Amino acid sequence: MNEEEFGWLVKRLEAQSANSPQAFRARVLLMSMAAYVALFCVLFLNAALLYGAVVWSREHGVNRVAIAAGILGLMSVPILYVTLRTLAMRLQPPQGRAITRAQAPVLFELLDKMQARLKGPAIHHVLVDTDYNAGIVQLPSWGLVGPSVNYLVLGLPFLLGHSTSGMQSVVAHEYGHLCGAHGRLGNWVWRQRLILHKVHERVDAAAEASVWYGMLLKPLDAFMPYFDACCFVLRRQHEYEADRTSAKLAGADVAAASLVRSELLATWFHTQFWSTLYRQADTRERPGFMPYKSLATALRISHDEWATQERLKTAWQYESGYDDTHPCLRERVEALGQHPALPQPLARSAAVSLLGELANQLAEEFDQAWWRDHGKDWGERYRRVTRSQARLRELDAAPLSGLPLHELQELAVLKVEFDSAQAAKPVLAHLLRQRGGPFPKASCMYGQILLDERRREGLDYLAEAARHDRRLADEALHAGFQFLLAHEGEARAHQWVGQVQQAQAA
């Protein structure tokens, strides 16, 4: 089943789920149970055949009946093995810095009140990590079975970016995934899906070598995409229910505001914040500021950069996809009966309110760990950039006519990286006029520059690059395809790619 077919199936199932949520849940539960029953019936039947073959051989001697039963029984052993191994597989607990009640009494008091009000299960472990995220992970004690152990994972960047009320809303959403039948059913079904996928992969891998596996593969091939779509819809339904739990505890307006803030800040944190930090490696041997210690200040001074109407409009236009069970921002906020509003600057972050001095201690720890992991790469980047910029100045000082071909290409590459594509354009044009070609890398770079200027002749340079250097083919074809898709339509884009690929094969 391709992505488009999966999307249509999800849409149909979402309509069924919206019309009768309880009936849909019951269907998914029955499907999961039926798959298990069918799987173990097959295993039991083949084990019975194996046992019967042994008994028959003892009473009647080895004959065709015993041999046939024994062969059929033995063929189930690999499936039995992978099923039992999957059941015994231990899921890895989330990583993070464990914190205790004594270290963060205000946070644990908030969790106690939430648990009492929502009448949910205990949170056994609280961890703080370096992600811009917050979540609850529920794991069985023994492999994929046993009593549940619940982990609350809070990202320090997330705590720094939200108010206490906003953080309460987020944690209530995550905790909502554990409350009531929704939590127990969702986690159980998702674990069964994991087991069935492992069995499906094993059967698929062995199907070519065994007719018996091939017979098992057909029903699994038919069942798994439908089961995946049902699980997807159920998980998305649970996201809306968890949002309602958040609104119940913190208020619908706070829940909606927290969703908007989370969306806008996540984009800024993963792009602008880290890119700004790493740009220092071009000019400094060590960072001028460490990431986690400086993040609170960065959030405050960059508020007008990420909390803008333009960014909110972009986030609001996103559509729900099929690679994430979370609905899009617009659908979640509208489901709460709210309208989007720009986040206001924080007077006090949840990190300060809930963790106190521990927040600074964690920032120090995370910064030290980050530098241990990335300090070597940082130093190598600094030294490479220093050498490259010195080389760029050296080459740039010489007339183009006096540079050999390989230095012309080197100069163009350095200009693209440390100056701009437009600065490299005359160097590339000069190189491509010289004898001694082809120059596929230069052609690829020049072609993309021309397409950025909306000049269609850039396609010819990309085609030349793809023909003469297969290592550049993917980059060149992608650039040409995207240009034609935007300006001449999908059919023309596919036609051009096909023509270039035919020329490559010739």
N, C-alpha and C positions, 0 to 999 in steps of 0.2 A: 504494500500500500504506500503510495507516494504522499508527499506533504499535502497536496491539494485534496486528495481523497480523504486523508485523515481529517483535514479541516472541515470538509462537508459532513463527515460522520460526527465530529464533535458538535457542530452546529445543530444537527438533528437531535443528538442526545441531550444537548443543553435545553432545547425546547421541551423535551420530555421531562427533564429534571425540574424545569421551572413550573410545569403543569402539575406535577405530583412528586415533590421532593422525597417524601417518605417511601413511596413505591419505587422510586429510582434507587434509593439506598438499598432497599430490600433486594432489588434485582442484582445489584453489584455484589452484595453479600452472598446471594445464592450462587451467582456465577463463580465466585472465588471458592466457595465450598464444593460446588459441583466439579470444578477443575481438579481439586484435591482428591475428591472421591474417585474420579475417573483415573487419575494418575496412580493412586494406590490400588485400585482394582486391577489395573494392568500389571502392576508389580506383584500383587498377590496371585493373580492368575498364572503368571510365569513362574513364580516361586512354587506354586502348586504343581505345575507341570514338571519342574525339576525334581521335586520330592516324589511325584508320581512315577517319574522315570526310574528313580532309584528303587522304589518299592516294587515296581513291575519287573525290573531286572532281577531282583532277589527271588521273586516268586516264579517267574516264567522264563528267566534267562534273558540275555541281551538279544533283542530283535529290532525290527524296524520301528515298532511302536515306541519302545523305550528310547531308541536313538533319536527319533523325531521329537518326542516330548523333552528329552534332555537338551537337545539343541535349542528348542524354543525357550526353555527355561534359562539356559545360559545366556541367551541373547538379552535378557532383562537385567543381567548383573551390572553392566555399565550405567544403565539408567538408575537402578537402585543405588549405586555408588554415588553418582552425582547428586541425587536427591538427598541422601543422608549427609553427604559432605556439605551441601548447601545449608541444611538444617543446623548442622553443627558449626557453621561459619560464625565467627565472632565479629560483629560490626564494631569498627573503631570508634571510641568515644571522641567527642569534639575536643580540640586542643585550646588551651588558654590558661591564663593565670588564675588558679583557684583562689577565691576570697572567702573569708569566714564572717560570721555574725559579729565577732568581736572587732573585726577590721572595718566593717561598714554597717553599723547598727541601724542607721536611717534607711538604707536600702532594704535590709531584711525586715524592718518594721513595715515598710510599704508592701513587701511581698506577703507578709503575714496577713495584713488587712485585705489584700486582693484575694488571697486564698480563702479567707473566712467568708467574704462576701459572695464569691463565685462558687464556693463549696466544691473546689477542685482538688486534685491530688497534690501531694507534697512535691516541692522542688528540692531534689536531693543535693545538687551541686550548682554553685554559681561561679561562672568563669568570666573573665574579662580578656578580650583579645584585641587585635589591631585592626580588625575589619570595620568598615562603615556598615554595620548591620546589627541586628539583634534577632535572636531566635531561641526556640526551645527544641531540644532534641530528646526524643524518648527512645531508649534502647532496652531490649530485653536483657535479663541478667545472664542468660546462658545461650550464646549463639543467637538464634532467631526465636527462641522461646524463653519462658521464665518471667518472673515478676519484672515490671517496668522500672527503670531508673531514669529520672528526669533531670536534664541539664539545661539550665538557663545560661545562654551565652550573650554577653553584652559587649559590643565593640566600644573601645574607649573613644574613637572618633565620633561614634554615634551619640555617646553620652555627652560629649563636648558640644555637639551640634543641636541638642534638644533641651527644652525646658523640662522641669520635673513633671509637670502635668502631661507634656507631650510624651515623655518617656513612659509614664504610667500607662498612657493610651497604647503605646507600642507593645509594652510587656503584656498588657491585658489581651491584646490581639493574639500574641503568641501563646499565652496561657489558655486562651479560648480553644486552641487546638487540642488541649488535653481534657477539657471539661465535657462531661456528659457522654452520651452515646457517640456523638460526632467524633470525639477524640479516640475512643477505643476502636470504633469501626474503621476510621481512616488509617490509623497506624497498623491495624491488623491486616487490612486489605493491601496496603502498600508493601508490607513484608511478604505477603503471599505472591504479589506480583513479582517481587525480586526472585523468589524461589522458582516460580514458573519460567521466568526469563532465563535463569541459569540452566534449567532442564531443557528448555527450547534450544538454547545455544549448543548444548551437548548433543542433542538429537540431530540438529542441523549439520553439525560437523561430521557426524558418523553416517549420515543418510546415504551418501554416495557409495559407501562400502557395504551397506546392509539393506536388503529389501525390507526387513522388519522395521528398521529405523525409518525408512522411507514411508512406511505405512503410518507410523506414529507422527511423522512430520506434517503430513497433510492436515489432520485436524488441528494440530498446534498452530500451523501457519494461518489457518482460518480463524482460530480462536483468539490468538494473542493481539492482533491489531484492534479487534473489537473490544477486548478486555482492557487494553491500554487506553482506548478512547473513553471507556466508561470510568476508569480510574482517574483519568485527567479531568473529566467533568465533575466527578465527585470531589476531587481535591479543590477545584475552583469553587464549587458550591461551599466547601468548608471555609474558604477564604472570606466569602461574604458573611458567613456565620461568625467567624472570628472577628470581623469588623464590627458586627453588631454587639459582640461581647465587649469590645473596646469602647463602643459608644455608650453602652450600659454603665460601664464603670467610670469613664472619664468625661462623657458627654459627646454627642455627635459632632459638635462644632470643634472640639479639641481633637477628636479622632481624624476629622477631615483635614484640619490644619496640620496635623502631624504627618499625614500621608503626603501632602503637598511639600512640606519642608523636607521630608525624607527623599522624595524624588529629585528635587532641585539640588539638594546638597550632595546626593550620591554622585550626580553627574560632575559637579564641580570638584569633589574630592578625588575622584578617580582620573580626572583629566587635568584640570588647571593646577590643582594643588601639587600633585606629584611632578608634573612637567616643569612647574616653576622651581621646585626643589632641585630636580636633576639638571636643570640648565646651569646651575652653579658649578657643576663638574667641568664645564667648559673653561671656567676662569679661576676656580679655587681648588686647591689640593684637598681641603676639608670643607664641609658645608658651613656656611655662615650661620645657619640655624638648623637644629635637629627637628625631625618631622613632628613627633608627638608632643614634645615640650612646647613647640611653637604653634601648634594647631589652634589652640583657643584664640590666640591673637590673630592668626590668619583668618579664622572664621569671622571675627569681629570686623576687621578692616576690609574684608572682601565682600561684605554683605550686599553692597550695591552692585557687585559684579554678578552674583549668582541669583539674587532675589529680584529678578526683573520681569516685567510683563512679557517681554519677548520669549524668555526662557519658559515662563509658565505657559504661554500659548503653545510653544513647541511640545512641551510635556503633555499638555491637554489634548493635543491632536494625535498622540500615539494610539494605535489600535491594539487590542489584545491579540497576542500571537499564540502559536501552538507549541512553542518551545519553553513556555513558562506557565505554571498553573496559576500564577497571580494575575488577576484581571488588570487591565490598564488603569491608570490614575483616574481618568474621567468616569469610568464605570463604577469604581469603588466609591468615589466622592458622591456621585449622583445616587448610588444605592443608599447612602446615609442621609439623603435628602438635603445635601449641603451644596454650596457654591464655592468655587476656588477663590482663594485670597492670597496675596503675597505674604510670606512669612515676615514677621517683625523681628528686629534685632533682640537678642537675648539680654535680659538684665543679669541673669544668673543661670549657668548651665546645670544640667542634671548631674554632670560629673562632680561639680563642686558641691551641690546640694546633697547628693546621695552617697558620695564616696569621701568627701572632705579631703584631708591631706593625702589620703591613699591615692587620689587621682594623680597628684604630682609624683608620687613614688612610682606608680605604674608607668607614667610617661617616661621617667628616667630609665626604668628597666627596659621598656620597649625600644627606646632610642639606642641603648647600649646593644641590645640584641640586633637591631636593624643595622647598626654600623659594623658589628661582627660579620653579618651576612653579606653586606653590600660594600663595605669599605674598600675591599680589594678591587672590585669592579669600578668603583668611583675613581680610585687612583689611576687605574689603567686608562679610563676614559680621559682624565685630566692630562695624562702624559701623551696620549694619542692626539688629542685636540691641539695641545701645545706644539707638537711636532708638525701636525698637518697645517696649522695656521702659519707657522714659519715657512713651510714649504710653499703654501699658497702665495705668500708675499714674495718669495723668491721667483716663482714662475710668473707671477703677475707683473713683475718688473721687467721681464724680457719681452721683446716684440713677438707677436704670434708667428711671424714669418721665420723667426730664428729658432723656434721650438721644434724638435722632432715629433713624429706622430704620437708616440706613447706619452710624451709629456703634455701634448695638447689635450689628450683624453684625460690625463691625470688632473690638469688644470680645470677642465670642465666639471669633473666630479667634485673637486674641492670647492669650486664656486657654488655648485648646487647645494652642497652641505653647509657651507659656512657663509655664503652670501645670499644668492637667490637664483632661481631658475633663469630669470631674465638676464642676470649678469653672466650666466654661462652660455646664453644663446649665441652671441657672436663667436665665441670660441668654438662651439659645436658646428656652427655654419661654416666656419673656416676649415675645420677638420674634415667635414664631409665633402668639401670641394677638392681635397687633396687626392693624389694618386696613392695607391697602395691599399685601397679598401678591399672588401667591405669593412665597415666599422659598426658592428651591430649594437654595441652598447651606446655609442654616440647616437645612432639612428633612433634607438628606443627613447633616449632622453629628449632628443630634439622633437620627435614625433609627439611626445606628451606635452611639450611646451607649446607646440603649434595648436594642439587640440584645446589646451587651456585658453588659447586666444580665439577659439572657435574657427580655426582654419582647417578645413577638411583634408588638406594635403598631408597633414600629420599622420593620417591613416597609412599612406604609402611608406612613410619611414618606419612605422610600427610593423607593417607587413614585412619589410626588408629585414628588420631586426629578428622577427620570428623565424624567417626562412633561414637565416645564416647562423643563428645561435639558439638551439632548443632550450637552453637554460633561461633565455629571456622570453620564451614563447608565452608562458602563462601571464606574465606581467604585460606584455604588449597586447595580447588578445583581450585581456580584461579591460585595459584602457580604451582600446578601440570599441569594444562592445558597449561599454558604458556611455561613450560619446554618441554612438549611433542610436542607442536606446533612448537617450534624452532628446535627440534632435531629429531622428528619422524613423523611429519605431523599432519594435522588437523584431519584426520579420527581417528588416534590413540588417539589423545587428547580427542576427544568426546567419544570414546569408554571407556577410563579410567574413565572419569567423570561419565558416565552411570553406570559402574560397582560399583563405590564407592557409588553412590546414591541408587543403588539397595541394597547394603549391609546396608546402613543406614535404609532403609525401612523394612528390614527383622527383 
